[in-house]
Amino acid sequence: MSDHFHRVTHIDPDDPHDVALWALVLDLTPATVYAAVAEVGTDAANVHALLKGKPPRPKTDD
């Protein structure tokens, strides 16, 4: 998987700028992004699904 693809589909919780960007994109607070990542992993689609009340896709190796 290319690094670029991973960056646009996954949230890097170790990068505060990445978390801030995803918070803006998903209309959330950074704290909510961190909590969602802790629950479902770094896949942005899973974070979005969790917050929309939908079941996340099965976790894959991040």
N, CA, C and O atoms as CSV, one atom per row, in Angstrom:
chain,resi,resn,atom,element,x,y,z
A,1,MET,N,N,0.858,-1.173,0.000
A,1,MET,CA,C,0.000,0.000,0.000
A,1,MET,C,C,0.899,1.229,0.000
A,1,MET,O,O,1.856,1.313,0.769
A,2,SER,N,N,0.585,2.162,-0.855
A,2,SER,CA,C,1.402,3.369,-0.895
A,2,SER,C,C,1.160,4.206,0.359
A,2,SER,O,O,0.087,4.167,0.962
A,3,ASP,N,N,2.178,4.954,0.726
A,3,ASP,CA,C,2.077,5.809,1.906
A,3,ASP,C,C,0.977,6.851,1.723
A,3,ASP,O,O,0.257,7.164,2.671
A,4,HIS,N,N,0.842,7.390,0.512
A,4,HIS,CA,C,-0.181,8.405,0.261
A,4,HIS,C,C,-1.587,7.845,0.498
A,4,HIS,O,O,-2.417,8.487,1.141
A,5,PHE,N,N,-1.845,6.647,-0.024
A,5,PHE,CA,C,-3.163,6.039,0.174
A,5,PHE,C,C,-3.428,5.831,1.655
A,5,PHE,O,O,-4.525,6.121,2.133
A,6,HIS,N,N,-2.442,5.333,2.384
A,6,HIS,CA,C,-2.607,5.105,3.821
A,6,HIS,C,C,-2.917,6.420,4.538
A,6,HIS,O,O,-3.741,6.451,5.452
A,7,ARG,N,N,-2.264,7.492,4.129
A,7,ARG,CA,C,-2.478,8.785,4.782
A,7,ARG,C,C,-3.878,9.325,4.563
A,7,ARG,O,O,-4.411,10.005,5.439
A,8,VAL,N,N,-4.490,9.044,3.421
A,8,VAL,CA,C,-5.822,9.592,3.161
A,8,VAL,C,C,-6.933,8.666,3.630
A,8,VAL,O,O,-8.108,9.024,3.544
A,9,THR,N,N,-6.587,7.486,4.124
A,9,THR,CA,C,-7.619,6.561,4.590
A,9,THR,C,C,-7.471,6.211,6.056
A,9,THR,O,O,-8.352,5.566,6.625
A,10,HIS,N,N,-6.384,6.621,6.678
A,10,HIS,CA,C,-6.129,6.289,8.073
A,10,HIS,C,C,-5.765,7.539,8.865
A,10,HIS,O,O,-5.207,8.499,8.335
A,11,ILE,N,N,-6.096,7.494,10.135
A,11,ILE,CA,C,-5.813,8.598,11.045
A,11,ILE,C,C,-4.588,8.212,11.869
A,11,ILE,O,O,-4.555,7.138,12.471
A,12,ASP,N,N,-3.590,9.079,11.897
A,12,ASP,CA,C,-2.382,8.825,12.680
A,12,ASP,C,C,-2.536,9.500,14.039
A,12,ASP,O,O,-2.355,10.713,14.142
A,13,PRO,N,N,-2.869,8.736,15.093
A,13,PRO,CA,C,-3.091,9.343,16.407
A,13,PRO,C,C,-1.818,9.903,17.034
A,13,PRO,O,O,-1.888,10.638,18.019
A,14,ASP,N,N,-0.656,9.564,16.477
A,14,ASP,CA,C,0.607,10.097,16.991
A,14,ASP,C,C,0.975,11.434,16.358
A,14,ASP,O,O,1.978,12.043,16.728
A,15,ASP,N,N,0.167,11.891,15.406
A,15,ASP,CA,C,0.422,13.150,14.719
A,15,ASP,C,C,-0.721,14.118,15.014
A,15,ASP,O,O,-1.800,13.994,14.434
A,16,PRO,N,N,-0.497,15.084,15.914
A,16,PRO,CA,C,-1.581,16.011,16.282
A,16,PRO,C,C,-2.152,16.789,15.097
A,16,PRO,O,O,-3.332,17.138,15.094
A,17,HIS,N,N,-1.313,17.062,14.088
A,17,HIS,CA,C,-1.810,17.775,12.907
A,17,HIS,C,C,-2.765,16.891,12.104
A,17,HIS,O,O,-3.769,17.369,11.576
A,18,ASP,N,N,-2.445,15.607,12.018
A,18,ASP,CA,C,-3.320,14.676,11.312
A,18,ASP,C,C,-4.656,14.549,12.046
A,18,ASP,O,O,-5.714,14.544,11.416
A,19,VAL,N,N,-4.608,14.446,13.359
A,19,VAL,CA,C,-5.839,14.356,14.154
A,19,VAL,C,C,-6.664,15.630,13.987
A,19,VAL,O,O,-7.885,15.564,13.840
A,20,ALA,N,N,-6.012,16.775,14.007
A,20,ALA,CA,C,-6.731,18.043,13.831
A,20,ALA,C,C,-7.390,18.119,12.452
A,20,ALA,O,O,-8.518,18.595,12.322
A,21,LEU,N,N,-6.677,17.645,11.424
A,21,LEU,CA,C,-7.250,17.641,10.082
A,21,LEU,C,C,-8.472,16.740,10.007
A,21,LEU,O,O,-9.505,17.139,9.469
A,22,TRP,N,N,-8.364,15.512,10.547
A,22,TRP,CA,C,-9.508,14.594,10.529
A,22,TRP,C,C,-10.663,15.132,11.374
A,22,TRP,O,O,-11.826,14.924,11.030
A,23,ALA,N,N,-10.357,15.815,12.468
A,23,ALA,CA,C,-11.413,16.429,13.276
A,23,ALA,C,C,-12.172,17.463,12.440
A,23,ALA,O,O,-13.399,17.544,12.507
A,24,LEU,N,N,-11.445,18.239,11.664
A,24,LEU,CA,C,-12.069,19.227,10.790
A,24,LEU,C,C,-12.899,18.545,9.709
A,24,LEU,O,O,-14.045,18.925,9.469
A,25,VAL,N,N,-12.324,17.538,9.057
A,25,VAL,CA,C,-13.012,16.833,7.973
A,25,VAL,C,C,-14.282,16.156,8.483
A,25,VAL,O,O,-15.319,16.199,7.821
A,26,LEU,N,N,-14.201,15.533,9.656
A,26,LEU,CA,C,-15.346,14.785,10.195
A,26,LEU,C,C,-16.253,15.639,11.086
A,26,LEU,O,O,-17.240,15.136,11.622
A,27,ASP,N,N,-15.928,16.922,11.247
A,27,ASP,CA,C,-16.695,17.849,12.076
A,27,ASP,C,C,-16.790,17.346,13.516
A,27,ASP,O,O,-17.877,17.221,14.080
A,28,LEU,N,N,-15.618,17.061,14.095
A,28,LEU,CA,C,-15.507,16.543,15.457
A,28,LEU,C,C,-14.462,17.336,16.225
A,28,LEU,O,O,-13.751,18.166,15.659
A,29,THR,N,N,-14.381,17.071,17.505
A,29,THR,CA,C,-13.270,17.607,18.272
A,29,THR,C,C,-12.112,16.612,18.178
A,29,THR,O,O,-12.337,15.422,17.960
A,30,PRO,N,N,-10.883,17.087,18.341
A,30,PRO,CA,C,-9.766,16.151,18.351
A,30,PRO,C,C,-9.919,15.063,19.433
A,30,PRO,O,O,-9.539,13.913,19.213
A,31,ALA,N,N,-10.466,15.423,20.575
A,31,ALA,CA,C,-10.664,14.428,21.639
A,31,ALA,C,C,-11.602,13.315,21.184
A,31,ALA,O,O,-11.392,12.151,21.527
A,32,THR,N,N,-12.620,13.656,20.425
A,32,THR,CA,C,-13.538,12.648,19.904
A,32,THR,C,C,-12.841,11.754,18.892
A,32,THR,O,O,-13.084,10.548,18.856
A,33,VAL,N,N,-11.976,12.335,18.071
A,33,VAL,CA,C,-11.209,11.534,17.112
A,33,VAL,C,C,-10.322,10.551,17.852
A,33,VAL,O,O,-10.285,9.369,17.509
A,34,TYR,N,N,-9.602,11.026,18.870
A,34,TYR,CA,C,-8.740,10.130,19.649
A,34,TYR,C,C,-9.546,8.993,20.284
A,34,TYR,O,O,-9.113,7.841,20.255
A,35,ALA,N,N,-10.702,9.304,20.850
A,35,ALA,CA,C,-11.536,8.284,21.494
A,35,ALA,C,C,-12.034,7.263,20.472
A,35,ALA,O,O,-12.040,6.063,20.745
A,36,ALA,N,N,-12.445,7.729,19.317
A,36,ALA,CA,C,-12.943,6.825,18.283
A,36,ALA,C,C,-11.823,5.932,17.755
A,36,ALA,O,O,-12.036,4.741,17.526
A,37,VAL,N,N,-10.639,6.494,17.561
A,37,VAL,CA,C,-9.493,5.699,17.102
A,37,VAL,C,C,-9.154,4.636,18.146
A,37,VAL,O,O,-8.821,3.504,17.794
A,38,ALA,N,N,-9.235,4.991,19.418
A,38,ALA,CA,C,-8.959,4.014,20.473
A,38,ALA,C,C,-9.965,2.872,20.435
A,38,ALA,O,O,-9.638,1.739,20.789
A,39,GLU,N,N,-11.178,3.167,20.009
A,39,GLU,CA,C,-12.224,2.144,19.989
A,39,GLU,C,C,-12.199,1.271,18.735
A,39,GLU,O,O,-12.342,0.052,18.832
A,40,VAL,N,N,-12.018,1.880,17.558
A,40,VAL,CA,C,-12.143,1.103,16.317
A,40,VAL,C,C,-10.886,1.049,15.467
A,40,VAL,O,O,-10.878,0.385,14.430
A,41,GLY,N,N,-9.826,1.729,15.877
A,41,GLY,CA,C,-8.597,1.704,15.091
A,41,GLY,C,C,-8.458,2.937,14.229
A,41,GLY,O,O,-9.256,3.869,14.327
A,42,THR,N,N,-7.450,2.941,13.389
A,42,THR,CA,C,-7.081,4.138,12.646
A,42,THR,C,C,-7.770,4.303,11.291
A,42,THR,O,O,-7.581,5.324,10.630
A,43,ASP,N,N,-8.553,3.331,10.873
A,43,ASP,CA,C,-9.244,3.434,9.586
A,43,ASP,C,C,-10.300,4.546,9.669
A,43,ASP,O,O,-11.223,4.472,10.480
A,44,ALA,N,N,-10.157,5.567,8.832
A,44,ALA,CA,C,-11.059,6.720,8.879
A,44,ALA,C,C,-12.507,6.335,8.611
A,44,ALA,O,O,-13.417,6.916,9.202
A,45,ALA,N,N,-12.734,5.375,7.739
A,45,ALA,CA,C,-14.106,4.932,7.460
A,45,ALA,C,C,-14.726,4.300,8.699
A,45,ALA,O,O,-15.917,4.484,8.954
A,46,ASN,N,N,-13.948,3.565,9.465
A,46,ASN,CA,C,-14.474,2.962,10.690
A,46,ASN,C,C,-14.782,4.021,11.740
A,46,ASN,O,O,-15.787,3.927,12.444
A,47,VAL,N,N,-13.931,5.016,11.843
A,47,VAL,CA,C,-14.193,6.113,12.781
A,47,VAL,C,C,-15.496,6.808,12.387
A,47,VAL,O,O,-16.345,7.073,13.238
A,48,HIS,N,N,-15.649,7.097,11.109
A,48,HIS,CA,C,-16.865,7.754,10.621
A,48,HIS,C,C,-18.090,6.883,10.879
A,48,HIS,O,O,-19.124,7.384,11.320
A,49,ALA,N,N,-17.984,5.588,10.609
A,49,ALA,CA,C,-19.114,4.671,10.831
A,49,ALA,C,C,-19.495,4.631,12.302
A,49,ALA,O,O,-20.679,4.673,12.635
A,50,LEU,N,N,-18.514,4.550,13.179
A,50,LEU,CA,C,-18.788,4.530,14.621
A,50,LEU,C,C,-19.583,5.758,15.028
A,50,LEU,O,O,-20.551,5.656,15.782
A,51,LEU,N,N,-19.181,6.905,14.536
A,51,LEU,CA,C,-19.832,8.146,14.936
A,51,LEU,C,C,-21.197,8.340,14.283
A,51,LEU,O,O,-22.003,9.146,14.749
A,52,LYS,N,N,-21.451,7.612,13.219
A,52,LYS,CA,C,-22.769,7.651,12.579
A,52,LYS,C,C,-23.677,6.538,13.114
A,52,LYS,O,O,-24.823,6.407,12.683
A,53,GLY,N,N,-23.162,5.739,14.052
A,53,GLY,CA,C,-23.969,4.674,14.638
A,53,GLY,C,C,-24.050,3.421,13.792
A,53,GLY,O,O,-24.928,2.585,14.003
A,54,LYS,N,N,-23.155,3.281,12.845
A,54,LYS,CA,C,-23.134,2.092,11.990
A,54,LYS,C,C,-22.029,1.162,12.465
A,54,LYS,O,O,-21.053,1.617,13.062
A,55,PRO,N,N,-22.167,-0.128,12.212
A,55,PRO,CA,C,-21.097,-1.032,12.628
A,55,PRO,C,C,-19.846,-0.809,11.775
A,55,PRO,O,O,-19.940,-0.689,10.553
A,56,PRO,N,N,-18.683,-0.754,12.415
A,56,PRO,CA,C,-17.450,-0.584,11.645
A,56,PRO,C,C,-17.088,-1.856,10.893
A,56,PRO,O,O,-17.526,-2.952,11.244
A,57,ARG,N,N,-16.282,-1.688,9.855
A,57,ARG,CA,C,-15.770,-2.858,9.138
A,57,ARG,C,C,-14.820,-3.587,10.075
A,57,ARG,O,O,-14.302,-2.991,11.020
A,58,PRO,N,N,-14.588,-4.863,9.826
A,58,PRO,CA,C,-13.620,-5.592,10.674
A,58,PRO,C,C,-12.265,-4.906,10.643
A,58,PRO,O,O,-11.832,-4.408,9.603
A,59,LYS,N,N,-11.600,-4.885,11.791
A,59,LYS,CA,C,-10.292,-4.274,11.876
A,59,LYS,C,C,-9.300,-5.022,11.012
A,59,LYS,O,O,-9.329,-6.249,10.916
A,60,THR,N,N,-8.415,-4.251,10.380
A,60,THR,CA,C,-7.333,-4.839,9.617
A,60,THR,C,C,-6.033,-4.354,10.246
A,60,THR,O,O,-6.035,-3.447,11.077
A,61,ASP,N,N,-4.941,-4.959,9.846
A,61,ASP,CA,C,-3.654,-4.478,10.357
A,61,ASP,C,C,-3.436,-3.072,9.853
A,61,ASP,O,O,-3.466,-2.823,8.647
A,62,ASP,N,N,-3.215,-2.148,10.778
A,62,ASP,CA,C,-3.010,-0.745,10.402
A,62,ASP,C,C,-1.640,-0.622,9.948
A,62,ASP,O,O,-1.210,0.468,9.571
